[in-house]
Amino acid sequence: MLRENLLQALVTYLSDGKHHCIRIYGHGASGKSRFAMDLYHLLEQSQVNLLETDPYIISGEYRDLVTVKDCPDQKVTACLPLAHELSSLKRDIIALSSGMDILTIDEPWAPSQRLSGQKPILLIEGMSAAFLPEHLFDLSICFYTDDETELARRLARDTSIRKRHPEWIKVTHKARRKQYENYYKPYQEAADLLICQSDDDFILEKQSSLPDELGNLL
């Protein structure tokens, strides 16, 4: 019920005709993408853009050129800022917020599309958003899960959708989780709303610095 109440409160808050830029971030398999997509579909489509940040993650072949200081035996994961093309992402957010259209980055799973700068609501979803300056957004929502939930979701998603081998997922998960704890987790402190989605839970663990209009709805 809390999830539905939060979604409805966000719809009311965002549907006031003003310009809004919201970031929805968290580690992989934390449930952020589903939440962002549900929010997107509840909003009037002529008023909202959804910019997914996965295309701004630098490809693995280039990340292989560097190593993690505290984990030199591990491949750099998306839990570190250097794995993201942040300048390009920031440029595109500023362009949309300034009223300019952009073309999204073409990916096999998501062909390029034009996003209209005339739409007043901009949802930014993905891990990359954690590393951007807070002043770009009027609200930040972060999701996370425990270790076991993340692995279970990765196994279900990556074997069926991304055709990856279960043993490979289990091995890489250890590195991802360690780098999450060391490098990504501190960015959760910047969130106005921090939500745990371990197992089937939806727990609002932190609620602070909210715009008055939204705070009155929660």
N, C-alpha and C positions, 0 to 999 in steps of 0.2 A: 504493500500500500504506500509506503514511503516513497518508493521509486515513482509511482504514478503521480503522487502529490507533488513531488519535486518537478517532474516534467510539466505538469499543468501550471505550477507557479512560474516556471521559466517561460512558458508560452505566453502567459499573461504579461510578465515583465517585458519580454522582447517585442510584444505586439502593440507598443505604444506609439508607433510611428517615428520614433527617434532612431538614430544610428547606434548600433551595438556591435561590438566585436568580442566574442567569447572564445576562450580556449578550453578544450577538453583534452586532457593528456593523462599519461600514466604508462607503466611498463607494458610490454606485450602480453596479450591475453588477459588484461585486467578488466575488460568489459567496456572500455571507453568508446570503441567504434560502434557497438550496438546502441549504446546510450545516445551518442551523437546522431546516429541515423534515425532513431526513434524521435528525437527532438526535431530533427530536420523535417520529417514527414508530418509532424503535428503542426508545424508552422505553415503559414500561407506561402506557397511556392513562389509566388511573384515577388516575395519580400525577403527571401533568404538565399544565401550562398553557403555551400558546405565545401571548404577547402581541406582536403585530406593531405597530410604531410608525408606519407610514406614515400612518394616519389622524390622527396628531397633528401632521403637517406643515401649516402654515397655507396656505390657498388662495392662488393666484397673485394674485387681485385685491387682497388685503390686502398682500401682499409688494410690490406695485407702489407702495405708498405710501412706501416707504423706498428708499434707494440704498446701494450698497456704497461705503464711503469711498475705497478704493483702486481701485475699478472703477466710477465713477459712471455709465458708459455701459451697464452690465450689469444685468440683472434679478437680484434676490436669489435665490440657489439654496438648496437644503437643506443646503449645506455650512456655513451660518452658524447659530448658535444661535437668532437672532431669528426664524428661519423655522419654529420648532417651538413647540408649546404644551406647554412643559416642566412647568409647574406641574400641569397635569391628568395628564400621564403619571406624574409622581412620586407624585401622590395615588393613582392606580390601582395602582401597584406596591406602595405601602405598604399599601393596603387588602388586596390579595391576600396579601401577606406576613404580614398580621395576622390572616388567617383569614376575611376578608370576601369575599363574591362581588362581581363587577362585571359590568356589561354593556359589551361592547366598542362602539366607535363604528361606527355604520352607514355603510357605503360601498357604491357600486355593485358593486364586485368582491368585497365581503366583508360580507354581512349581519350585523347585530349578533347576538352570541351571549353567553350567560352563562358566565363563567369562575368556577370554584369555588375559594374560598379554602381549602378543606379539602385541596387537592392540595399535596403538599410541594415539588414541583419547579416552578419558574417560569423559563421561557426568555423573555427580552426580545430581540426581533430588530428591527433597523432603524437608520437613521442617527441618529435622535433619541437613542438610548441613549448615544452618545458624550458628550453634554453633561450627563449626570446625575452626581450625586456618586458617587464610587467606593464609599463605605461601604454603598451599597444592594445591592452585589453581592459574592458570595464568589469570583467568577471573571469575568474579562473577556477576550473573544476578538475580535480585530480582523482583518479581511480587507482586502486592497487588490490592485490590478492596475496594470499600466502603462497609459499613455495609449491605445495602439493596441488593447489587449484590451478596455478599457472601451468604446471607440467601437464596435468590432465587435459586442460583446454588446448594446449599446444599439440598434444598427441591426437586429439579428436580433429582439430582443424587442419594441421599441417600434413597429416597422412592422407586425408580425404581430398582436400582442396589443393594443397601444394605438392602432393605426391612425394613426400619425404619419408625416409625410412625411420621407423620408431627408434631404433638404436642410435641413429644420428641425432634425433631430437633430444633423447635423454642425455647424451654426451654434451651437446651444445648448451642444453638447459643449465647445466652446472656453471658454465662460464657466464651465461647471461645473468643468472641469479646473483652470482658473486659480484659481477660488475654493477648490477642494479643496486645491491646493498651499499657498495662503496661509492658509486658515482651518481646514480640517478635518484635514489631515495631522498637525498637532501633537498631536491627541487620540489618535493611535496609540500615543504613549508610555505612555499609561495602561493599555495592554493587558498582561495576563499572558501571553497567547499572541498573537503577531503572525504572520499567515500571508499569503504572497504567492501569488496564483492567476493570474498572468499566463500567457497562452497556455493550455496544458494542465498547467501546473505546480501543485504543492501543496508549497510550501516553508515550513517552520517557521523563521522568521527570529529570533524572540525567544521565550524561555521563562524566565519569572522570577516570583518571588513566588507560586508555586503552593502550594495546600494540600498538606500532606505526603501525604495519601491519594491525590491525583492525581499528584503528582510521582513517587511510587513506581511508578506504572503506566506512565509514559512513558519 
